[in-house]
């Protein structure tokens, strides 16, 4: 849990008028907010995830951090601060056991911790494999924590030392997981909206160029609108060319017809 003494000290400093300098906990959360106020910056999901893992390592304190995401019924590690984390995560995915899997799929708070992976009986296959990779303790927090729905994934913190995460602040880690999930959701929504906008623009462009091609055929061959479109469609199938590309070619070479 968060250090009550630190919270009390900061509260007293604020009440006493010392408001110009942030305390350690306040500094952590201000830095966290700055690091994750990134959707407005136009960053893609991959860039958002990169910021998340590096901010997570600084805020929580870990040697290595990775992100687990659910994908098509399985799991993947899209980013990490060190490739060794992907290797350790892959063992979890293969055997469907380990802290990131547990934090992602198990009900409850979405939190898993092991101070000594080599001797942790909960994960008989993952634990020794992670230790062989030089990772001896781990903390994982689900995104979102305490969510009844299937979580998006988990943040995974590794230490190369047994007990290396014993001093990590559980509350800070869980708050960070919530911020990270919100940032990721926002970035995904922006990318989805941009994709829809692009698809709409392409659809409008396709409609316009097909309309031009139809007009050319109607003018040059005396066809009706339906007959012109049917001619384009059949020619597209015969030549195995997309209707839009055929129409564009026709429009570009109308003077040659």
C-alpha positions as CSV (number, residue, x, y, z in Angstrom):
1,X,0.0,0.0,0.0
2,X,1.1,3.6,-0.4
3,X,3.3,5.0,2.4
4,X,0.9,6.8,4.7
5,X,3.8,8.8,6.1
6,X,4.6,10.3,2.8
7,X,1.0,11.1,2.1
8,X,0.7,12.8,5.5
9,X,4.0,14.8,5.0
10,X,2.8,16.1,1.6
11,X,-0.6,17.0,2.9
12,X,1.0,18.9,5.8
13,X,3.4,20.7,3.5
14,X,0.5,21.8,1.3
15,X,-1.6,23.0,4.2
16,X,1.3,25.0,5.6
17,X,1.7,26.8,2.3
18,X,4.6,25.0,0.8
19,X,2.9,24.7,-2.6
20,X,5.7,25.6,-5.0
21,X,7.5,22.3,-4.8
22,X,6.0,18.9,-5.5
23,X,6.5,16.0,-3.1
24,X,7.7,12.6,-4.4
25,X,4.2,11.1,-4.8
26,X,2.8,14.2,-6.4
27,X,5.7,14.4,-8.7
28,X,5.1,10.8,-9.8
29,X,1.5,11.5,-10.6
30,X,2.2,14.8,-12.4
31,X,4.9,13.1,-14.5
32,X,2.5,10.2,-15.1
33,X,-0.2,12.6,-16.4
34,X,2.3,14.4,-18.6
35,X,3.7,11.2,-20.0
36,X,0.2,9.8,-20.9
37,X,-1.4,13.0,-22.2
38,X,-0.5,11.9,-25.6
39,X,-3.6,11.2,-27.6
40,X,-3.9,14.9,-28.6
41,X,-0.4,14.7,-29.9
42,X,-1.4,12.4,-32.7
43,X,0.7,9.5,-31.7
44,X,-0.2,6.1,-32.9
45,X,-0.9,3.1,-30.7
46,X,2.6,1.8,-31.0
47,X,4.1,5.1,-29.9
48,X,1.6,5.3,-27.0
49,X,2.7,1.8,-25.8
50,X,6.4,2.8,-26.1
51,X,5.7,5.8,-23.8
52,X,3.7,3.6,-21.4
53,X,6.5,1.1,-20.8
54,X,9.2,3.7,-20.3
55,X,7.0,5.8,-18.0
56,X,6.0,2.6,-16.1
57,X,9.6,1.7,-15.5
58,X,10.4,5.1,-14.1
59,X,7.2,5.5,-12.0
60,X,7.1,2.0,-10.4
61,X,10.8,1.2,-10.5
62,X,11.7,-2.0,-12.3
63,X,14.6,-3.3,-14.4
64,X,12.4,-4.4,-17.3
65,X,8.8,-3.6,-18.3
66,X,6.5,-5.1,-21.0
67,X,2.9,-4.8,-22.1
68,X,0.7,-7.8,-22.6
69,X,-2.3,-7.4,-24.9
70,X,-5.2,-9.8,-25.7
71,X,-5.3,-10.6,-29.4
72,X,-7.7,-13.0,-31.1
73,X,-8.2,-15.1,-28.0
74,X,-4.5,-15.2,-27.2
75,X,-1.8,-12.8,-25.9
76,X,1.0,-10.8,-27.5
77,X,3.8,-8.5,-26.3
78,X,3.8,-5.5,-28.7
79,X,6.4,-3.5,-26.7
80,X,9.0,-3.9,-24.0
81,X,12.0,-2.1,-22.6
82,X,14.3,-5.1,-23.1
83,X,13.8,-8.1,-25.4
84,X,14.3,-10.5,-22.5
85,X,10.8,-9.4,-21.3
86,X,9.3,-10.7,-24.6
87,X,11.0,-14.0,-24.0
88,X,9.7,-14.4,-20.5
89,X,6.2,-13.3,-21.7
90,X,6.2,-15.9,-24.5
91,X,6.7,-18.6,-21.9
92,X,3.6,-17.5,-20.1
93,X,1.6,-17.4,-23.3
94,X,2.8,-20.9,-24.3
95,X,1.9,-22.5,-21.0
96,X,-1.0,-20.1,-20.2
97,X,0.3,-19.5,-16.8
98,X,2.1,-16.6,-15.1
99,X,1.5,-13.2,-13.6
100,X,0.6,-11.3,-16.8
101,X,-1.9,-14.0,-17.8
102,X,-3.3,-14.1,-14.3
103,X,-3.6,-10.3,-14.1
104,X,-5.3,-10.2,-17.5
105,X,-7.9,-12.9,-17.2
106,X,-8.5,-13.5,-13.4
107,X,-11.4,-11.7,-11.7
108,X,-10.6,-9.4,-8.8
109,X,-8.1,-6.6,-8.6
110,X,-5.9,-7.7,-11.5
111,X,-2.7,-7.8,-9.6
112,X,0.0,-10.6,-9.3
113,X,3.3,-10.5,-7.6
114,X,6.2,-13.0,-7.1
115,X,9.3,-12.2,-5.1
116,X,11.2,-15.3,-6.1
117,X,10.2,-16.8,-9.5
118,X,12.5,-19.8,-9.4
119,X,10.8,-21.1,-6.3
120,X,7.2,-19.9,-6.8
121,X,5.0,-23.0,-6.9
122,X,2.1,-21.2,-8.6
123,X,3.9,-21.1,-11.9
124,X,6.0,-24.2,-12.1
125,X,6.9,-23.8,-15.8
126,X,7.1,-20.1,-16.1
127,X,9.0,-19.3,-12.9
128,X,12.2,-21.3,-13.5
129,X,12.2,-20.3,-17.2
130,X,12.1,-16.6,-16.2
131,X,14.8,-17.1,-13.6
132,X,17.0,-18.8,-16.3
133,X,16.5,-15.6,-18.3
134,X,17.8,-13.6,-15.4
135,X,14.4,-12.3,-14.2
136,X,13.8,-13.3,-10.6
137,X,10.8,-11.3,-9.4
138,X,7.8,-9.9,-11.2
139,X,4.7,-7.7,-10.6
140,X,1.8,-7.5,-13.1
141,X,-1.2,-5.2,-13.1
142,X,-4.2,-5.7,-15.3
143,X,-5.5,-2.9,-17.6
144,X,-8.1,-2.0,-16.4
145,X,-7.6,-3.1,-12.8
146,X,-10.7,-4.3,-10.9
147,X,-12.7,-4.7,-14.1
148,X,-15.4,-7.4,-14.4
149,X,-15.0,-7.5,-18.2
150,X,-12.1,-9.1,-19.9
151,X,-9.2,-6.8,-19.5
152,X,-7.2,-5.3,-22.3
153,X,-4.0,-6.8,-21.1
154,X,-1.4,-6.2,-18.4
155,X,1.7,-4.2,-17.5
156,X,4.5,-6.5,-16.5
157,X,7.4,-5.3,-14.2
158,X,10.4,-7.5,-13.9
159,X,13.4,-7.3,-11.6
160,X,16.7,-9.1,-12.0
161,X,16.9,-9.5,-8.2
162,X,14.8,-11.8,-5.9
163,X,12.7,-9.5,-3.9
164,X,13.6,-6.6,-6.2
165,X,10.0,-5.4,-6.4
166,X,9.1,-5.8,-2.7
167,X,9.2,-2.0,-2.2
168,X,7.2,-1.2,-5.3
169,X,4.0,0.7,-4.4
170,X,1.0,-1.4,-5.2
171,X,-1.3,1.6,-5.3
172,X,0.9,3.5,-7.6
173,X,1.2,0.5,-10.0
174,X,-2.6,0.1,-10.1
175,X,-3.2,3.8,-10.7
176,X,-0.7,3.7,-13.5
177,X,-2.4,0.7,-15.0
178,X,-5.7,2.7,-15.1
179,X,-4.0,5.7,-16.7
180,X,-2.2,3.5,-19.2
181,X,-5.5,1.7,-20.2
182,X,-7.2,5.1,-20.7
183,X,-4.4,6.3,-22.9
184,X,-4.3,3.1,-24.9
185,X,-8.1,3.2,-25.4
186,X,-7.9,6.8,-26.5
187,X,-5.1,6.1,-29.0
188,X,-7.1,3.1,-30.4
189,X,-10.2,5.2,-30.8
190,X,-8.3,7.9,-32.6
191,X,-6.7,5.3,-35.0
192,X,-10.1,3.7,-35.6
193,X,-11.6,7.1,-36.4
194,X,-8.8,8.0,-38.7
195,X,-9.2,4.6,-40.5
196,X,-12.9,5.2,-40.9
197,X,-12.2,8.7,-42.3
198,X,-9.7,7.3,-44.7
199,X,-12.0,4.6,-45.9
200,X,-14.8,7.1,-46.3
201,X,-12.6,9.4,-48.3
202,X,-11.5,6.5,-50.5
203,X,-15.1,5.4,-51.0
204,X,-16.1,8.9,-52.0
205,X,-13.1,9.1,-54.4
206,X,-14.0,5.7,-55.9
207,X,-17.6,6.8,-56.4
208,X,-16.5,10.0,-58.1
209,X,-14.1,8.3,-60.5
210,X,-16.6,5.5,-61.3
211,X,-19.2,8.2,-62.0
212,X,-16.7,9.9,-64.4
213,X,-16.1,6.6,-66.2
214,X,-19.8,6.0,-66.5
215,X,-20.4,9.4,-68.0
216,X,-17.7,8.8,-70.6
217,X,-19.3,5.6,-71.7
218,X,-22.7,7.1,-71.7
219,X,-21.5,9.9,-73.9
220,X,-19.3,7.9,-76.3
221,X,-21.4,4.8,-76.6
222,X,-24.9,6.2,-76.0
223,X,-25.4,3.9,-73.0
224,X,-27.8,4.3,-70.1
225,X,-26.3,4.7,-66.6
226,X,-27.1,1.1,-65.7
227,X,-25.6,-0.2,-69.0
228,X,-22.5,1.9,-68.5
229,X,-22.0,0.5,-65.0
230,X,-22.6,-3.0,-66.1
231,X,-20.0,-2.6,-68.9
232,X,-17.5,-1.4,-66.3
233,X,-18.3,-4.2,-64.0
234,X,-18.0,-7.0,-66.6
235,X,-14.8,-5.5,-68.0
236,X,-13.4,-5.3,-64.5
237,X,-14.1,-9.0,-63.9
238,X,-12.8,-10.1,-67.4
239,X,-9.5,-8.2,-66.9
240,X,-9.3,-9.1,-63.1
241,X,-8.8,-5.4,-62.4
242,X,-10.5,-3.5,-59.5
243,X,-13.5,-1.5,-60.7
244,X,-12.1,1.7,-59.3
245,X,-8.7,1.2,-61.0
246,X,-10.4,0.5,-64.3
247,X,-12.6,3.6,-64.0
248,X,-9.5,5.7,-63.1
249,X,-7.7,4.5,-66.2
250,X,-10.7,5.2,-68.4
251,X,-11.1,8.7,-67.0
252,X,-7.4,9.4,-67.5
253,X,-7.4,8.3,-71.2
254,X,-10.8,9.6,-72.2
255,X,-9.3,11.6,-75.0
256,X,-8.0,8.4,-76.6
257,X,-11.4,6.7,-76.8
